[in-house]
Amino acid sequence: AGCTFEEDGDPNQCEYSHGEDDDFGWELIRSYMMPHLSADLPHGSYLMVNSSQHAPGQKAHLVFQTLSENDTHCLQFSYFMYSRDGHSPGTLSAYVRVTGGPVGSAVWNASGSHGRQWHQAELAVSLFWPSEYQVLFEAVVSSERRGYLGLDDILVLNYPCSKAPHFSRLGDVEVNAGQNATFQCVAAGKASEAERFLMQRQSGEVVPAASVKHISHRRFLATFQLDEVSKEEQDLYRCVTQSSRGSGVSNFAELIVKEPPTPIAPPQLLRAGSTYLIIQLNTNSIIGDGPIVRKEIEYRMTSGPWSEVHAVNMQTYKLWHLDPDTEYEISVLLTRPGEGGTGKPGPPLISRTKCAEPMRAPKGLAFAEIQSRQLTLQWEPLGYNLTRCHTYTVSLCYRYFVGTGHNQTFRECVKMERNANRYTIKNLLPYKNIHVKLILSNPEGRKEGKEVVFQTDEDVPGGIASESLTFTPLEDMIFLKWEEPVEPNGLITQYEISYQSIESSDPAVNVPGPRRTVSKLRNETYHVFSNLHPGTTYLFSVRARTGKGFGQTALTEITTNISAPTFDYGDMPSPLSESESTITVLLRPAQGRGAPISTYQVIIEEDRPKKLKRELGGQECFPVPLTFDDAVSRGSVHYFGAELPASSLTEAKPFTVGDNQTYSGYWNPPLEPKKAYLIYFQAMSNLKGETRLNCVRIARKAACKESKRPLEVSQRSEEMGLILGICAGGLIVLIILLGAIIVVIRKGKPVNMAKATINYRHEKTHMMSAIDRSFTDQSTLQEDERLGLSFMDTHNYGNRG
């Protein structure tokens, strides 16, 4: 059989087809029918692939006819791979598919440019009847896409290949799972030094040869090893040699992986004693492969490091010389033929031998340490001769009276940990008798010891309840009161109160501040803390003391009330400038006491006679904001001319009253020239809903003099009347003084005339200065009265009678 692709060839011998999933097909070339044939192509009839006409990676297959040969034969073919510039036109590969199975890996391949000539290669396929196989040729276009690939003269020869070795029949290999599998492939023929020996799995994996041994000059032994095979590696494998001259292919042999047997069910317990266990193997159902050639029992303590294996030839078995009350794990081992044929232990039977009743209760119960609220006890260590069982429990039971009656008894039993012979009873009460006893028990019995009485020691007092701390905060002091602990646990000898500042809005306060401590006698449960900082949070801790020491501390946080801000104004400063309707003053930032300054206000008040001024009462500042319009509608003598945020006044700044501007919603209207005004500066602090404010008068603006004559005459006449009135009053005072001197003389008392003269002169001087001041004040008062009338006339208060 064969294909020469000549026109006069036997068409029955040349049976080939293209692959179903090909990207393109092989092209049949007959050079004598193509006058414009490329000079790169040889003459003759053959199949060809032009790489330049296809994309990189595209494939074309040529499937040769099915062959079934029961004798030695050779499949010979010629290939052409050429590119004028030396680039690779692609890759040409040959596959051998056995009996319609998977294609698998390539058994031969070539790539690159091999010159403008034909090359011959051979496939020595060693398959035996009834196996059939097909040869597939595959052309893959390279990334360079230059040159040509050709196939010609695919012939089946009835004699051995001279360029590729032939393999002897490859036998199946059977191993147990987890063992190493070894295939030995024997090849006959001439092999080149570049010959590669490979093992191909039917699924496509390739394994290189572990070793190649030359038996003679024409026989080779290639060894392949698969390490620790598993059931998943069971498959068909074949031997392959590869070289540029050809390839040898053996038959497929099977790797058979057997799973060592393992019982499905655990052994069954038939009977248990204190020193033995009787079991049934229960090996009817297994996982894995047979046949079973040996049965064994493996057993060990569940808590022990050792294990033993006993061979068994019956379905029941008795394990002797076991420890009482000990838990054992018992498993069955099964073995099949071959190395590594022993399977994993089957599911274990976990069983325990029986134990006996304890000999007696534990002895030697005594105290190791006694405290006020806990009691540490110890007793003799327990051994097997006492417990007669490895699984036992020791319970420590205790009781004590909580109140005065027996019906108020606290009882508790605590299970001890294994091998423990010491225990601390906690959360007891001081000065209490504790009744204690030990109980030893195992699954077979119980022994109870005698009750022993221990007494706890005294203790420090209990903590003062935080809810009992009551307090009254002021600006610079705090009144704190507390109650005695609910559990004094003895005589209270002292109370200790510690406090320190922990938080303050005043940057001048040191936070956290130094810790101070105050001691009080046992009957004093209150204290007044003074010299504190306003608006500062203090952390107070209160604790009581007995002869044993201090008790727990009760904590509370108390914040003092904030104080009003302070101003850095000495006497009332002079204004920076003044006009008929404005006055410019210097605003200095205030100092917060316990809280930062939140807002500044400028207040303008008409300077009226006292009977018409606002009635401040005990409040000296302006807590209620009042705009100019609200002051006019209410008839108020003052209004807020400006409200300034604290951030805008970090240093002294000038401010003009009456500049007709609006500050935070407050209009600063021009001042009326005919009126006198008092200018106040007010600062406000806020902290946690608490507000404090302070104000200071920083300027006074007098009214401007009017130029109208009638008003001046009236004013002067009023001033003269005031002067005459003051003079008359002075004369009356002098007459009264002289009358008093005459009365003293008549009663016979001597009079120091010199002193009287001095007093008279002093009084005269005082009166004259008073007259001068009265004259001046009277002038101002009359002017203020006119201004007051003008303000009232402006707001429809009517003419004064």
C-alpha positions in Angstrom: 0.0 0.0 0.0 1.1 3.5 -0.5 0.6 7.0 -2.1 2.9 8.4 -4.7 0.3 11.0 -5.8 1.3 10.3 -9.5 -1.5 10.5 -12.0 -0.9 6.9 -13.2 -0.7 5.4 -9.7 -3.1 2.9 -8.4 -6.0 4.9 -6.8 -7.1 1.9 -4.7 -3.7 1.9 -2.9 -3.7 5.7 -2.1 -6.4 6.2 0.5 -6.1 9.4 2.4 -8.5 12.2 3.6 -8.3 15.6 5.2 -9.2 16.2 8.8 -12.7 17.4 9.8 -11.5 20.3 11.9 -8.8 21.6 9.5 -8.2 25.3 9.0 -7.2 24.5 5.3 -6.4 21.5 3.1 -3.3 20.1 1.6 -2.8 21.2 -2.1 -2.0 18.5 -4.7 0.8 19.7 -7.0 1.6 18.3 -10.5 4.5 20.3 -11.8 4.0 19.3 -15.4 0.5 20.8 -15.4 1.7 24.1 -13.8 3.7 26.2 -16.2 4.1 29.1 -13.7 5.4 26.9 -10.8 7.5 28.7 -8.2 11.2 28.1 -8.5 11.3 27.2 -4.8 9.2 24.1 -5.4 10.5 20.8 -6.7 9.2 19.0 -9.8 6.9 16.1 -9.6 3.5 15.1 -8.0 3.1 15.6 -4.2 1.0 17.4 -1.5 2.1 20.8 -0.5 1.3 23.7 2.0 2.2 27.3 1.1 2.7 29.0 4.5 2.5 32.5 3.1 -1.2 31.9 2.2 -2.3 31.0 5.8 -2.3 32.6 9.2 0.2 31.6 11.9 -0.9 28.6 13.9 -3.4 27.3 11.3 -3.4 23.5 10.8 -3.9 21.0 8.0 -4.2 17.2 8.6 -3.7 14.3 6.3 -5.3 11.1 7.5 -3.7 7.9 6.0 -5.6 4.7 5.5 -6.2 2.2 8.3 -3.5 -0.4 8.5 -3.6 -3.9 10.1 -0.4 -5.8 9.8 0.4 -8.9 11.7 4.0 -8.9 10.6 7.1 -6.7 10.7 6.6 -3.7 8.3 7.8 -0.2 7.8 5.9 3.0 6.8 8.2 5.2 4.8 7.5 8.9 3.6 9.3 11.8 2.1 8.9 15.4 3.3 10.0 18.8 2.0 10.5 21.9 4.2 12.1 24.9 2.5 12.2 28.7 2.8 14.4 30.7 0.5 15.5 33.1 3.3 16.0 30.3 5.9 12.9 31.0 7.9 10.8 28.1 9.2 7.7 27.5 7.1 6.1 25.5 10.0 6.1 22.2 11.8 5.4 18.8 10.3 4.3 16.1 12.8 3.2 12.4 12.6 0.7 10.8 14.9 -0.2 7.1 15.3 -3.8 6.5 16.5 -4.6 2.9 17.6 -7.9 1.3 16.9 -9.9 4.5 16.7 -8.6 5.8 20.1 -7.3 9.3 20.9 -4.7 10.9 18.7 -2.3 11.3 21.7 1.1 12.9 21.3 3.1 13.2 18.1 5.5 10.3 17.6 7.7 12.3 15.1 8.0 16.0 14.1 10.3 18.3 12.2 10.5 22.1 11.9 12.7 24.7 10.2 14.0 25.0 6.7 15.8 21.8 5.5 17.0 22.9 2.1 15.4 22.7 -1.4 15.3 18.9 -1.4 13.3 15.9 -0.3 14.1 14.0 3.0 13.1 10.5 3.8 11.8 9.3 7.3 10.4 6.0 8.6 7.8 4.9 11.1 8.5 1.5 12.7 5.0 0.8 14.1 5.1 -2.5 16.2 1.4 -3.3 16.6 0.0 -6.8 16.6 -3.2 -8.3 15.5 -6.1 -7.5 16.0 -4.9 -3.9 16.6 -5.4 -1.4 13.8 -3.8 2.0 13.5 -3.9 5.1 11.4 -1.1 7.6 10.6 -2.0 11.3 10.7 0.3 14.0 9.3 -0.2 17.5 10.6 1.2 20.8 9.2 1.2 23.9 11.4 2.0 27.3 9.9 4.8 29.2 11.7 4.8 32.8 12.8 7.2 33.7 9.9 4.7 32.4 7.3 7.4 31.8 4.7 8.2 28.7 2.7 6.6 25.4 1.8 5.9 22.0 3.5 5.4 18.9 1.3 4.6 15.2 1.6 5.3 12.5 -1.0 5.8 8.8 -1.5 3.9 7.5 1.7 4.6 3.8 1.3 4.0 0.7 3.5 7.0 -1.7 3.1 6.9 -5.4 4.0 10.4 -5.4 5.6 11.8 -3.7 8.7 12.8 -0.1 8.8 16.5 0.7 8.5 16.4 4.1 10.1 14.0 3.5 13.0 14.2 0.7 15.6 11.3 -1.8 16.1 10.0 -2.5 19.6 9.2 -6.0 20.9 5.8 -6.6 22.5 5.2 -4.4 25.6 3.5 -6.3 28.4 1.0 -5.1 31.0 2.3 -4.0 34.5 0.3 -4.6 37.7 1.2 -2.9 41.0 -0.5 -2.0 44.2 -1.4 1.7 44.8 1.4 3.7 46.3 4.1 1.6 44.7 6.5 2.4 41.9 5.6 0.9 38.4 8.3 0.0 35.9 7.9 -0.5 32.2 10.8 -2.1 30.2 10.8 -1.5 26.4 13.1 -3.7 24.2 14.0 -2.2 20.8 15.8 -3.8 17.9 17.5 -2.0 15.0 20.0 0.8 14.4 19.6 3.8 16.7 21.4 7.2 16.3 23.1 8.9 19.1 20.4 11.6 19.0 17.7 9.0 19.5 15.2 10.0 22.3 13.3 7.3 24.2 9.9 8.3 25.5 6.8 6.8 27.1 3.5 8.1 25.9 0.3 7.8 27.9 -2.8 7.4 25.8 -4.3 10.6 27.4 -1.3 12.5 26.0 1.3 12.7 28.9 4.9 12.0 28.1 7.4 10.4 30.4 11.2 10.5 29.7 13.2 7.3 30.0 14.8 6.6 33.4 17.6 4.7 31.8 18.6 3.2 28.4 20.8 0.1 28.3 22.5 -1.3 25.2 22.0 -5.1 25.3 23.9 -5.5 22.0 24.9 -3.3 19.1 21.4 -3.6 17.7 19.2 -4.1 20.8 18.3 -1.5 23.4 16.5 -1.8 26.8 14.7 1.4 27.9 13.4 1.5 31.5 10.5 3.9 32.5 9.4 4.4 36.1 6.2 5.9 37.5 6.6 6.8 41.2 4.0 6.0 43.8 1.2 5.4 41.3 -2.4 5.9 42.2 -5.7 4.6 40.8 -6.0 7.7 38.7 -2.8 6.8 36.8 -4.2 3.5 35.5 -4.1 3.9 31.7 -2.5 2.6 28.4 1.2 3.4 27.9 3.5 2.8 24.9 7.2 3.3 24.1 8.4 5.7 21.4 11.8 6.6 19.9 12.3 9.8 18.1 15.0 11.2 15.7 15.1 13.2 12.6 15.3 10.0 10.5 12.1 8.5 11.9 10.3 7.1 14.9 9.6 3.7 16.5 6.3 3.0 18.1 5.4 0.1 20.4 2.0 -1.4 21.2 -0.1 0.0 24.1 0.3 -1.9 27.4 -1.9 -1.3 30.4 -0.8 -0.1 33.8 -3.0 -1.9 36.3 -3.2 -0.3 39.7 -4.7 -2.4 42.4 -6.1 -0.8 45.6 -5.0 -2.7 48.8 -8.1 -4.0 50.6 -9.6 -2.2 53.6 -12.7 -3.3 55.7 -15.7 -1.1 55.4 -17.1 -1.8 58.9 -15.2 -1.7 62.2 -14.8 -4.9 64.3 -17.8 -5.8 66.5 -17.4 -6.1 70.3 -18.8 -9.4 71.7 -17.8 -9.1 75.4 -15.7 -6.8 77.6 -14.1 -7.5 81.0 -11.7 -5.7 83.2 -8.6 -7.2 81.4 -9.9 -8.6 78.1 -12.0 -7.8 75.0 -13.6 -10.3 72.7 -14.2 -9.0 69.1 -15.5 -10.3 65.8 -13.4 -9.2 62.7 -16.4 -8.3 60.5 -14.5 -8.5 57.1 -17.3 -9.5 54.7 -17.3 -6.1 53.0 -14.1 -4.4 51.8 -12.9 -1.5 49.8 -10.2 -2.2 47.3 -9.1 -5.3 45.4 -8.6 -8.9 46.4 -7.7 -11.6 46.9 -7.1 -11.4 50.7 -4.1 -13.5 51.7 -3.7 -12.3 55.3 -5.7 -10.8 58.2 -4.4 -8.9 61.2 -5.7 -7.0 64.2 -4.0 -3.7 65.2 -4.9 -2.3 68.7 -3.6 0.4 71.0 -4.6 2.6 73.9 -6.4 5.7 72.7 -4.1 7.8 74.9 -0.9 5.7 74.5 1.9 5.9 72.0 2.3 2.1 71.4 0.4 -0.3 69.2 0.5 -4.0 68.5 -0.5 -6.2 65.5 -1.7 -9.8 65.9 -2.2 -12.2 63.0 -5.7 -13.8 63.0 -6.9 -16.9 61.2 -10.5 -16.9 62.7 -13.5 -14.5 62.6 -13.4 -14.0 66.4 -10.5 -13.0 68.5 -9.8 -12.4 72.3 -7.4 -9.6 73.3 -5.7 -10.6 76.7 -3.8 -8.7 79.4 -5.4 -5.3 79.0 -5.5 -2.6 81.6 -8.7 -2.1 83.5 -10.9 0.9 82.6 -8.8 1.8 79.6 -10.0 2.8 76.2 -8.6 1.0 73.2 -8.8 1.4 69.4 -9.0 -1.9 67.5 -8.8 -2.1 63.7 -8.5 -4.9 61.1 -5.7 -5.0 58.5 -6.2 -6.9 55.2 -3.4 -7.9 52.7 -3.5 -8.8 49.0 -0.6 -10.3 46.9 2.3 -8.1 45.9 4.5 -5.5 47.5 2.5 -2.9 49.4 -0.5 -5.1 49.3 -1.5 -4.3 52.9 -4.4 -1.8 53.0 -5.1 0.9 55.5 -6.6 -0.1 58.8 -10.3 -0.3 58.7 -12.6 1.8 60.8 -11.6 1.4 64.5 -13.7 -0.1 67.2 -13.3 2.1 70.3 -14.1 0.2 73.4 -13.2 0.3 77.1 -12.5 -2.4 79.7 -14.5 -2.4 82.8 -13.3 -1.1 86.2 -13.9 -2.0 89.9 -15.4 -0.1 92.9 -13.0 2.3 94.6 -11.2 1.1 97.8 -12.0 4.1 100.0 -12.4 7.9 99.9 -9.4 10.2 99.6 -7.6 11.1 102.9 -5.4 13.9 104.1 -7.7 16.8 103.4 -6.0 19.9 104.8 -5.6 23.6 104.0 -2.6 24.9 102.1 -3.6 28.6 102.4 -6.4 30.5 104.0 -7.5 34.0 102.9 -10.5 36.1 103.5 -12.3 35.2 100.3 -10.7 32.0 99.2 -9.5 28.7 100.6 -6.8 26.5 99.1 -7.1 22.8 100.0 -4.9 19.7 99.2 -5.2 16.0 99.7 -3.3 12.8 99.1 -2.5 11.9 95.4 -4.8 9.1 94.0 -3.3 5.9 92.5 -4.8 2.9 90.7 -4.7 0.8 93.9 -7.1 3.3 95.4 -9.3 4.1 92.4 -9.2 0.7 90.7 -10.2 2.5 87.6 -8.4 4.9 85.2 -11.7 6.7 84.7 -12.8 8.3 87.9 -14.0 11.6 89.3 -13.1 13.4 92.5 -15.7 15.9 93.7 -15.1 18.6 96.3 -18.3 19.6 98.1 -18.5 22.6 100.4 -21.2 24.6 102.2 -21.4 27.7 104.4 -24.2 29.8 105.9 -25.0 33.0 104.0 -27.3 34.5 106.7 -28.1 33.7 110.3 -30.5 30.8 109.6 -29.8 27.3 108.3 -32.2 27.9 105.4 -29.7 30.4 104.0 -27.0 27.9 103.2 -24.9 28.0 100.1 -23.9 24.6 98.7 -21.7 23.6 95.7 -19.9 20.5 94.4 -16.9 21.0 92.0 -15.6 18.2 89.8 -11.8 18.1 90.0 -9.6 17.7 86.9 -7.9 14.3 86.5 -4.8 13.7 88.7 -5.5 17.0 90.6 -4.9 16.9 94.4 -5.2 20.7 95.1 -8.0 23.2 94.6 -8.8 26.8 95.5 -12.4 27.6 96.5 -13.0 31.2 95.5 -15.7 33.9 96.1 -16.2 33.0 99.8 -17.3 35.4 102.5 -14.9 36.6 105.2 -15.1 35.2 108.8 -17.2 32.1 107.6 -17.0 28.5 108.6 -16.6 26.4 105.4 -17.6 22.7 105.6 -15.7 20.6 103.1 -15.6 16.9 102.1 -14.2 14.8 99.2 -16.1 12.2 97.1 -14.4 9.6 94.9 -16.5 7.8 92.3 -16.1 5.7 89.2 -18.6 3.8 87.0 -18.7 1.0 89.5 -19.1 2.8 92.8 -18.7 5.8 95.1 -16.8 6.6 98.4 -17.5 9.7 100.5 -15.0 11.2 103.0 -15.6 12.9 106.3 -16.5 16.6 106.5 -13.8 19.0 107.7 -14.4 22.6 108.8 -12.2 25.6 107.9 -12.6 29.3 108.7 -11.8 32.2 106.3 -9.8 35.3 107.3 -11.0 38.9 107.5 -10.9 41.1 104.4 -10.6 44.7 103.2 -13.9 46.5 103.0 -16.1 46.3 100.0 -16.3 49.1 97.4 -18.4 52.2 98.0 -21.4 52.2 95.6 -20.9 54.7 92.9 -24.6 55.5 93.0 -24.2 56.6 96.6 -21.9 59.5 95.5 -23.8 62.7 95.5 -22.4 66.1 94.9 -23.2 69.8 94.4 -20.8 71.7 92.0 -20.2 75.5 92.3 -17.7 77.6 90.3 -14.7 77.0 92.5 -15.8 74.4 94.9 -17.6 71.0 95.1 -19.5 69.5 98.0 -19.2 65.6 97.8 -21.0 63.1 100.0 -20.9 59.3 100.1 -22.2 56.3 102.0 -20.5 53.5 103.9 -19.7 50.3 101.9 -22.5 47.7 101.8 -19.9 45.1 102.9 -17.6 46.8 105.4 -15.9 43.4 106.3 -14.7 45.0 109.5 -14.4 48.3 111.2 -14.0 51.3 108.8 -11.0 53.3 110.1 -10.5 55.9 107.3 -11.9 57.2 104.0 -9.5 58.4 101.3 -10.6 60.8 98.6 -8.3 61.5 95.6 -9.1 64.0 92.9 -7.4 65.6 89.9 -8.4 67.7 86.9 -8.8 65.6 83.7 -10.5 68.0 81.3 -11.0 71.8 81.0 -11.8 74.2 78.3 -9.5 76.8 79.9 -6.0 76.4 78.4 -4.6 78.0 81.5 -5.6 74.9 83.5 -3.1 72.1 83.8 -4.7 69.0 82.4 -4.2 66.4 83.7 -3.5 68.2 86.9 -1.7 67.0 90.0 -3.4 64.4 92.0 -4.5 65.4 95.5 -5.6 63.3 98.4 -7.8 64.0 101.4 -8.3 61.7 104.4 -11.5 61.6 106.5 -12.4 59.9 109.7 -14.7 56.9 109.6 -17.7 58.9 110.8 -17.1 61.7 108.2 -18.8 60.8 104.9 -18.7 64.3 103.2 -16.2 66.9 102.2 -16.1 70.4 100.6 -13.3 70.8 98.0 -12.3 74.4 97.4 -9.9 76.4 95.3 -11.0 74.6 92.1 -11.0 75.9 88.6 -14.3 76.9 86.9 -15.5 74.8 84.0 -13.1 72.0 84.8 -13.9 68.3 85.1 -12.4 66.5 88.1 -12.1 62.8 88.6 -12.9 61.8 92.2 -12.1 58.4 93.7 -13.3 57.4 97.1 -12.3 54.3 99.0 -12.7 52.9 102.6 -10.1 51.3 104.8 -10.0 48.6 107.5 -7.2 47.0 109.3 -6.6 44.8 106.2 -6.2 47.7 103.9 -8.2 49.8 101.4 -11.2 48.5 99.6 -12.3 49.0 96.0 -12.5 52.6 94.6 -15.6 54.3 93.6 -15.1 56.8 90.7 -17.1 59.7 89.5 -16.5 62.8 87.3 -17.8 66.2 88.5 -17.5 69.4 86.5 -17.5 72.8 88.2 -19.7 75.6 86.9 -18.1 78.0 84.6 -17.5 81.7 85.6 -18.1 84.9 83.7 -15.3 86.1 81.4 -13.0 88.8 82.6 -11.8 92.0 80.8 -8.5 93.6 80.8 -9.8 97.2 81.2 -8.6 99.3 84.2 -10.4 102.7 84.1 -12.7 103.5 81.3 -10.4 104.2 78.3 -10.6 107.2 76.2 -12.2 106.8 72.8 -9.9 106.5 69.8 -12.0 109.1 67.8 -15.4 110.8 67.9 -17.8 112.6 65.6 -21.3 113.8 65.8 -22.8 110.4 64.9 -20.0 108.0 65.7 -17.5 107.1 68.3 -14.5 104.7 67.8 -13.5 102.5 70.8 -10.8 99.9 71.3 -12.2 96.4 71.8 -9.9 94.1 73.8 -10.4 90.3 73.9 -11.8 88.9 77.2 -10.3 86.0 79.1 -12.6 82.9 79.5 -12.9 81.3 82.9 -13.8 77.6 82.6 -15.1 78.0 79.0 -13.9 79.7 75.9 -15.4 83.0 74.7 -18.2 82.2 72.3 -19.5 85.7 71.4 -18.9 89.4 71.9 -21.6 92.1 71.8 -21.4 95.9 71.7 -24.4 97.5 73.5 -25.4 101.2 73.1 -27.4 102.7 75.9 -28.9 106.2 76.1 -27.4 108.2 79.0 -30.6 109.4 80.6 -31.4 110.6 84.2 -31.4 107.7 86.6 -35.1 107.6 86.9 -35.5 107.0 83.2 -32.6 104.5 82.9 -33.1 100.8 82.7 -33.8 99.0 85.9 -31.0 96.4 86.0 -31.7 95.1 89.5 -29.3 92.3 90.4 -28.3 91.7 86.8 -25.6 94.2 85.6 -25.3 93.0 82.0 -27.5 92.4 79.0 -28.6 88.7 78.8 -31.4 89.3 76.3 -30.3 90.3 72.7 -32.2 93.4 71.5 -31.9 94.9 68.0 -32.3 98.6 67.4 -35.8 98.1 65.9 -36.9 96.0 68.9 -35.6 98.7 71.3 -37.6 101.4 69.5 -40.8 99.3 69.6 -40.4 98.4 73.3 -39.2 101.8 74.4 -35.9 100.4 75.7 -33.0 102.7 76.5 -30.4 100.2 75.1 -29.9 98.0 72.0 -27.3 95.6 70.6 -25.2 97.4 67.9 -23.0 94.4 67.0 -22.4 90.8 67.7 -18.9 89.5 66.9 -17.6 85.9 66.9 -14.8 85.1 69.2 -12.5 84.2 66.3 -12.6 87.7 65.0 -11.2 89.3 68.1 -8.0 87.5 69.0 -6.3 90.8 69.7 -7.3 94.4 70.5 -9.1 96.0 67.5 -10.9 99.4 67.0 -14.6 99.4 66.5 -16.8 102.4 65.3 -20.1 102.7 67.0 -22.7 104.2 64.6 -21.0 103.1 61.3 -24.4 102.2 59.9 -23.2 98.6 59.3 -24.8 95.2 60.2 -22.9 92.7 62.4 -24.4 89.2 62.6 -27.9 90.5 62.1 -27.5 93.6 64.4 -27.7 97.0 62.8 -25.2 99.6 64.1 -27.2 102.9 63.3 -25.6 106.4 63.4 -25.8 108.0 66.9 -28.1 111.0 67.3 -25.9 114.1 68.0 -28.4 115.6 70.5 -28.2 112.5 72.7 -25.6 111.2 75.2 -24.7 107.5 75.0 -23.0 104.9 77.2 -21.0 102.2 75.3 -20.8 98.7 76.8 -18.7 95.7 75.7 -20.0 92.3 76.7 -18.4 88.8 76.4 -20.3 85.4 76.6 -19.1 81.9 77.4 -21.1 78.6 76.8 -20.3 75.1 78.1 -22.6 72.1 78.1 -25.8 74.3 78.2 -24.4 76.6 80.8 -24.0 80.3 79.9 -22.0 83.1 81.7 -21.6 86.7 80.6 -19.8 89.8 81.7 -19.8 93.4 80.5 -17.8 96.6 81.0 -18.5 100.2 80.1 -15.8 101.3 77.7 -16.9 104.8 76.6 -19.4 107.6 77.1 -20.4 110.0 74.3 -21.8 113.3 75.4 -24.4 115.1 73.4 -23.3 117.9 71.1 -24.2 121.6 72.2 -27.1 123.3 70.3 -26.6 126.7 68.7 -30.1 128.1 69.2 -30.2 131.1 71.5 -33.5 130.6 73.3 -32.3 127.2 74.4 -29.1 128.7 75.7 -31.0 131.4 77.7 -33.3 128.8 79.2 -30.3 126.6 80.0 -28.4 129.5 81.7 -31.4 130.6 83.7 -31.8 127.0 84.9 -28.1 126.9 85.8 -28.4 130.1 87.8 -31.4 128.8 89.7 -29.5 125.6 90.5 -26.5 127.7 91.8 -28.7 129.8 94.0 -30.4 126.7 95.4 -27.0 125.1 96.2 -25.8 128.3 98.0 -29.0 128.5 100.1 -28.6 124.9 101.1 -25.0 125.6 102.2 -26.0 128.5 104.4 -28.6 126.3 106.1 -26.0 123.7 106.9 -23.7 126.4 108.4 -26.5 127.7 110.6 -27.3 124.2 111.9 -23.6 123.7 112.7 -23.3 126.9 114.7 -26.5 126.1 116.6 -25.0 122.8 117.6 -21.9 124.5 118.9 -23.9 126.9 121.0 -25.9 124.0 122.6 -22.7 122.2 123.6 -21.3 125.4 125.2 -24.5 125.9 127.2 -24.2 122.3 128.6 -20.9 123.3 130.1 -18.6 121.2 127.9 -15.4 122.9 126.9 -14.9 123.4 123.2 -11.6 123.2 121.4 -11.8 126.3 119.3 -8.8 125.5 117.3 -10.3 122.2 116.3 -13.6 123.8 115.6 -12.0 126.3 113.4 -10.2 123.6 111.5 -13.4 121.6 111.1 -15.2 124.7 110.0 -12.6 125.4 107.4 -12.6 121.7 106.3 -16.4 121.7 106.0 -16.3 125.0 104.2 -13.8 123.7 101.7 -15.8 120.4 101.3 -19.0 122.4 100.7 -17.4 124.7 98.2 -16.0 121.8 96.2 -19.4 120.2 96.5 -21.0 123.3 95.2 -18.6 123.3 92.3 -19.3 119.7 91.5 -23.0 120.2 91.9 -22.9 123.1 89.5 -21.1 120.9 86.9 -23.4 117.9 87.5 -26.5 120.1 87.4 -25.4 121.4 84.1 -25.0 117.9 82.8 -28.2 116.7 84.4 -30.2 119.5 82.8 -28.7 118.6 79.5 -29.5 114.9 80.1 -33.1 115.8 80.9 -33.4 117.5 77.6 -31.9 114.5 75.8 -34.3 112.2 77.7 -37.3 114.4 76.7 -36.0 114.4 73.1 -35.8 110.5 73.1 -39.3 110.3 74.6 -40.7 112.8 72.1 -39.2 110.9 69.3 -41.0 107.8 70.4 -44.4 109.5 71.1 -44.2 109.6 74.8 -45.7 113.2 74.8 -44.5 116.5 76.3 -43.3 116.6 79.9 -45.6 118.6 82.2 
